[in-house]
């Protein structure tokens, strides 16, 4: 499959392999390590339910921070020769934060550093997604974007497997298996992930060239806020296609992000074995790899919107199935369902948005795209936290997310009926 890609397309796809390693760690072992530090009766420690709520609120905070920073940084990155600089800086800070998190000894320090790392990670995705217009043609966007998610899922299994082994032999399953301390296992997990993330990013940093851009202007920072407001006004009043898509995206991707960020919390709250959960999540990466490749092939024959609608319906069913969750087998079936559509709904959304926006302003538009919940889960995480703090079950909390997908389906259909403004 890499043979079908140009050198620049291949380098772009490889960054998905890098950042997906951090994503995999964030949705699996990081919540476990956080709860190991947070839960207990010692001074400063908290209950399991409060730990779940605080972690969900931290994820929601990341969304707010990226929403505020994304459009500004994206608009500045649209200027000639600036996108690579912004992207490289975000990656470097994210990698450093990832590695340093492993040395945290209290849950408060852990969550603060993790939040900062995830902000940088999310910012890097804003610039990375906006590069799609520069690295390929409009006809190949669906396919190349799908390959990114596909290889990202399968590639992330390599550093994650090493991190998982370090977790197991540091007493993650039983003290009888302990070869070194839990702190060392945590350090190894974060370090391997950070180093992997950096290494596979280097080809893109070396080969990327910004083709679509706006000329540099004096006092660009001061002018950028007015430009963003002008773009938002244009979207709200003139570009209904982009407006309805962003509303749809905000709804359904918020549900997707919530499930990704809380998958371990779901199993933990049901009292399921930790290792069994992680094994199923690792298997989900393989399923997501296959699912993304299937949709990449389908994108050559079918329009993008119908394919996204299929993914939304799939997630809607997954949410309703959560009401039946009781055993590890149920959790595995849920994970399989998520894997079938997880990469495809994200990759197709990314490529579709790239097609309906001005390519020279892709950084700014993808910054706005991030406001509507790229890689985050603001409302969904707030729903999870509210249901848990109110004494509800995790089953009800996840099932409630079906509303997000139903509304997202409706607004995407509306977007598809609108004419292209540019």
C-alpha positions in Angstrom: 0.0 0.0 0.0 2.9 2.3 0.7 4.0 1.7 -3.0 0.9 3.6 -4.2 2.0 6.7 -2.3 4.4 9.4 -3.3 7.4 10.2 -1.0 5.6 13.2 0.5 2.3 11.3 1.0 4.2 8.4 2.7 6.0 10.9 5.1 2.6 12.4 5.9 1.1 9.0 6.6 4.0 8.1 8.9 3.1 11.0 11.3 -0.2 9.2 12.0 1.9 6.2 13.0 3.8 8.5 15.4 0.9 10.4 17.0 -1.3 7.3 17.2 1.2 5.8 19.7 0.5 8.6 22.1 -3.3 8.2 21.4 -3.1 4.5 22.2 -1.2 5.2 25.5 -3.7 7.9 26.4 -6.7 5.7 26.0 -5.3 2.7 27.7 -2.4 2.8 30.2 -2.4 6.5 31.1 -5.8 6.3 32.8 -4.5 3.3 34.7 -1.3 5.0 35.8 -3.3 8.1 36.8 -5.7 6.0 39.0 -2.8 4.2 40.5 -1.5 7.5 41.8 -4.9 9.0 42.6 -7.1 6.4 44.2 -6.5 5.6 47.9 -7.0 6.7 51.5 -3.7 8.5 52.0 -3.7 12.3 52.3 -4.3 13.9 48.8 -5.7 10.7 47.3 -9.4 10.4 46.1 -12.1 7.8 45.4 -12.4 5.8 42.1 -15.5 7.7 41.0 -13.9 11.1 41.6 -10.8 10.0 39.8 -12.9 9.1 36.7 -14.7 12.5 37.0 -11.5 14.5 37.3 -9.8 12.7 34.4 -12.9 13.4 32.2 -12.8 17.1 33.2 -9.1 17.3 32.4 -9.9 15.9 28.9 -12.6 18.6 28.6 -10.1 21.3 29.6 -7.8 20.2 26.8 -10.6 20.7 24.3 -11.2 24.2 25.5 -7.5 25.1 25.4 -7.2 23.8 21.8 -10.3 25.6 20.8 -8.8 28.9 21.9 -5.3 28.3 20.5 -6.1 26.3 17.3 -7.6 29.0 15.0 -4.9 31.6 16.0 -2.0 29.3 15.5 -3.6 27.8 12.4 -4.1 31.2 10.8 -0.5 32.2 11.6 0.8 28.9 10.1 -1.0 29.7 6.8 1.7 32.3 6.1 4.5 31.3 3.8 7.0 28.8 5.3 5.4 28.9 8.7 3.4 25.7 8.9 6.5 23.4 9.3 7.8 25.7 12.1 4.6 25.6 14.1 4.2 21.8 13.5 7.8 21.0 14.5 7.5 23.1 17.7 4.2 21.4 18.7 5.6 18.0 18.2 8.8 18.7 20.1 6.9 20.1 23.1 4.5 17.2 23.0 7.3 14.6 22.9 9.1 16.2 25.8 5.9 16.4 27.9 5.1 12.8 27.1 8.5 11.6 28.4 8.5 13.9 31.5 5.0 12.6 32.5 6.6 9.3 33.4 8.5 10.9 36.2 5.5 12.4 38.0 5.0 11.1 41.5 1.7 12.6 42.4 -1.6 12.5 40.5 -1.9 16.3 40.5 1.5 16.7 38.8 0.8 13.8 36.5 -2.5 15.2 35.2 -1.1 18.7 34.7 1.9 17.5 32.6 -0.4 15.1 30.7 -2.8 18.0 29.9 0.0 20.2 28.6 1.3 17.2 26.5 -2.1 16.6 25.0 -2.6 20.2 24.1 0.7 20.2 22.1 -0.4 16.8 20.6 -3.7 18.3 19.5 -2.1 21.4 18.2 0.3 19.3 16.1 -2.8 17.6 14.5 -4.2 21.0 13.5 -1.1 21.7 11.4 -0.8 18.1 10.3 -4.4 17.8 9.0 -4.1 21.1 7.2 -1.0 19.7 5.3 -3.3 17.3 3.4 -4.0 19.9 0.8 -0.2 20.3 0.2 0.8 16.6 0.1 -1.8 15.2 -2.3 -4.5 16.0 -4.8 -8.2 16.4 -4.1 -9.0 13.1 -5.9 -6.6 11.1 -3.6 -7.5 12.9 -0.3 -10.0 10.2 1.0 -7.6 7.4 0.2 -4.4 9.1 1.6 -6.3 10.2 4.7 -7.6 6.7 5.3 -4.1 5.2 4.9 -2.9 7.6 7.6 -5.4 6.3 10.2 -4.9 2.7 9.0 -1.2 2.6 9.4 -1.4 4.7 12.5 -3.5 2.1 14.2 -1.3 -0.8 13.3 2.0 1.1 13.8 1.0 2.2 17.3 0.9 -1.4 18.4 4.7 -1.6 18.4 5.5 1.0 21.1 2.4 0.1 23.0 3.4 -3.5 23.2 6.7 -2.5 24.7 4.9 -0.2 27.1 2.5 -3.0 28.0 5.3 -5.4 28.7 7.0 -2.8 31.0 3.7 -2.4 32.8 3.2 -6.1 33.3 6.8 -6.8 34.6 6.6 -3.8 36.9 3.8 -5.4 38.9 0.8 -4.3 36.7 -0.8 -7.7 37.0 0.7 -9.1 40.2 3.5 -8.3 42.5 4.8 -11.8 41.8 5.6 -10.7 38.3 7.5 -7.6 39.4 10.9 -7.3 37.8 11.3 -3.6 38.6 9.3 -0.9 40.3 6.0 0.5 38.9 7.6 3.9 38.6 10.3 2.4 36.3 7.6 0.7 34.2 5.8 4.0 33.8 9.0 5.8 32.8 9.7 3.2 30.2 6.2 3.3 28.8 6.2 7.1 28.3 9.8 7.2 27.1 9.3 4.6 24.4 6.1 6.3 23.2 7.7 9.7 23.0 10.8 8.5 21.2 8.7 6.6 18.7 6.6 9.6 18.1 9.6 11.7 17.4 11.5 9.3 15.1 8.6 8.6 12.7 7.8 12.3 12.5 11.3 13.2 11.1 10.5 12.2 7.4 7.6 14.7 7.3 9.6 17.4 8.8 12.3 16.8 6.3 10.1 16.4 3.1 7.1 18.7 3.7 6.9 21.8 1.6 4.1 24.3 2.0 2.4 24.8 -1.4 -0.8 26.6 -0.4 -0.2 29.7 1.7 -0.9 33.4 2.2 1.9 35.9 1.9 3.5 37.2 5.1 2.1 40.5 6.3 3.4 43.0 8.9 1.7 42.9 12.3 0.3 39.4 11.4 -0.5 38.5 15.0 -2.5 41.6 15.5 -4.4 41.1 12.3 -5.1 37.4 12.7 -7.9 37.9 15.2 -9.9 40.1 12.8 -9.3 37.6 10.0 -10.6 34.7 12.2 -13.7 36.7 13.0 -14.2 37.5 9.4 -13.9 33.8 8.5 -16.3 32.8 11.2 -18.8 35.4 9.9 -18.4 34.1 6.4 -19.1 30.5 7.5 -22.1 31.5 9.5 -23.7 33.7 6.9 -22.5 32.5 3.5 -20.9 29.0 3.6 -23.7 26.8 4.8 -22.0 23.7 3.6 -19.0 24.3 6.0 -21.3 25.5 8.7 -23.6 22.4 8.8 -20.7 20.1 8.4 -18.9 21.6 11.4 -22.1 21.3 13.5 -22.4 17.7 12.4 -18.8 17.0 13.1 -19.0 18.7 16.5 -21.7 16.3 17.5 -20.6 12.9 16.2 -16.8 13.3 16.7 -17.5 14.4 20.3 -19.1 11.0 20.8 -16.2 9.3 19.1 -13.6 11.1 21.2 -15.5 10.4 24.5 -15.5 6.7 23.8 -11.8 6.7 22.9 -10.8 8.7 26.0 -13.0 6.8 28.4 -12.7 3.2 27.1 -10.5 2.0 30.1 -12.7 3.9 32.5 -15.7 2.0 31.1 -14.1 -1.4 31.8 -12.7 -0.3 35.2 -16.1 0.9 36.4 -17.6 -2.5 35.4 -14.9 -4.3 37.4 -13.4 -6.0 34.4 -9.8 -7.4 34.4 -7.4 -4.7 33.4 -5.2 -6.9 31.2 -8.2 -8.3 29.4 -9.3 -4.8 28.6 -5.9 -3.8 27.3 -5.7 -6.9 25.1 -9.0 -6.2 23.5 -8.0 -2.6 22.9 -4.8 -3.8 21.3 -6.9 -6.1 19.1 -9.1 -3.1 18.3 -6.1 -1.4 16.7 -5.9 -4.3 14.2 -9.6 -4.1 13.5 -9.4 -0.4 13.0 -6.5 -0.9 10.6 -8.6 -3.3 8.5 -11.7 -1.0 8.7 -9.7 2.0 7.5 -8.4 0.1 4.5 -11.8 -1.1 3.6 -13.2 2.4 3.6 -10.1 3.6 1.7 -11.1 1.2 -1.1 -14.8 2.2 -0.9 -13.8 5.9 -1.2 -12.7 5.2 -4.8 -16.2 4.1 -5.7 -18.5 6.1 -3.4 -18.9 9.7 -2.3 -17.5 10.7 1.0 -20.7 11.7 2.8 -22.5 8.4 2.5 -19.5 6.6 3.9 -19.4 8.9 6.9 -23.1 8.4 7.4 -22.5 4.6 7.6 -19.9 5.1 10.2 -22.2 7.3 12.3 -25.0 4.7 12.2 -22.4 2.1 13.3 -21.4 4.2 16.3 -25.1 4.8 17.2 -25.5 1.1 17.5 -22.4 0.7 19.6 -23.7 3.3 22.1 -27.0 1.4 22.5 -25.1 -1.9 22.8 -23.3 -0.4 25.9 -26.5 -0.8 27.9 -25.9 -4.6 27.9 -22.3 -4.4 29.0 -21.5 -6.8 31.9 -18.7 -9.1 31.0 -15.3 -8.9 29.4 -16.7 -10.6 26.3 -19.3 -7.8 26.0 -16.5 -5.3 26.3 -14.6 -7.1 23.5 -17.7 -6.9 21.2 -18.0 -3.2 22.0 -14.3 -2.7 21.2 -14.7 -4.6 17.9 -17.7 -2.4 16.9 -15.7 0.7 17.7 -12.7 -0.5 15.7 -14.8 -1.1 12.6 -15.6 2.6 12.3 -13.1 4.5 14.4 -10.4 5.3 11.9 -12.8 5.7 8.9 -15.1 8.3 10.5 -12.1 10.4 11.4 -10.1 10.0 8.2 -13.1 10.7 5.9 -14.2 13.7 8.0 -10.7 15.1 7.6 -10.5 14.6 3.8 -14.1 15.9 3.3 -13.4 19.1 5.2 -10.2 19.6 3.1 -12.3 19.4 0.0 -14.8 22.1 1.0 -12.4 24.8 2.4 -10.0 27.3 0.6 -6.6 25.4 0.5 -4.5 28.5 1.1 -6.3 29.0 4.5 -6.3 25.4 5.5 -4.5 26.1 8.8 -7.0 28.6 9.9 -9.9 26.4 8.9 -8.5 23.4 10.6 -8.0 25.5 13.7 -11.7 26.2 13.5 -12.3 22.5 12.8 -10.6 21.8 16.1 -13.1 24.1 18.0 -15.7 21.6 16.9 -13.9 18.8 18.7 -11.0 17.4 16.7 -9.4 14.6 18.8 -11.3 15.8 21.9 -14.6 15.2 23.7 -15.8 18.2 25.6 -19.6 17.6 25.9 -19.3 13.9 25.9 -16.8 13.8 28.7 -19.0 16.3 30.6 -21.9 13.9 30.2 -19.8 11.0 31.5 -18.7 13.0 34.5 -22.2 14.3 35.2 -23.8 10.8 35.1 -21.1 9.3 37.3 -21.2 12.1 39.9 -25.0 11.8 39.9 -24.7 8.1 40.8 -25.6 6.7 37.4 -23.9 3.7 35.8 -21.2 3.8 33.1 -23.7 1.9 30.8 -26.2 4.7 30.9 -23.5 7.3 30.4 -22.2 5.7 27.2 -25.7 5.0 25.9 -26.5 8.7 26.3 -23.9 9.4 23.6 -26.2 8.0 21.0 -28.0 11.3 20.9 -24.8 13.0 19.6 -24.6 10.5 16.7 -28.3 10.9 15.8 -28.0 14.7 15.6 -24.7 14.5 13.7 -26.4 12.3 11.1 -29.1 14.9 10.6 -26.8 17.9 10.2 -24.4 16.0 7.9 -27.3 15.3 5.6 -28.1 19.0 5.6 -24.5 19.8 4.8 -24.5 17.5 1.8 -27.4 19.4 0.3 -25.7 22.7 0.3 -23.7 24.1 -2.6 -19.9 24.5 -2.4 -19.2 28.2 -1.6 -15.6 28.5 -2.9 
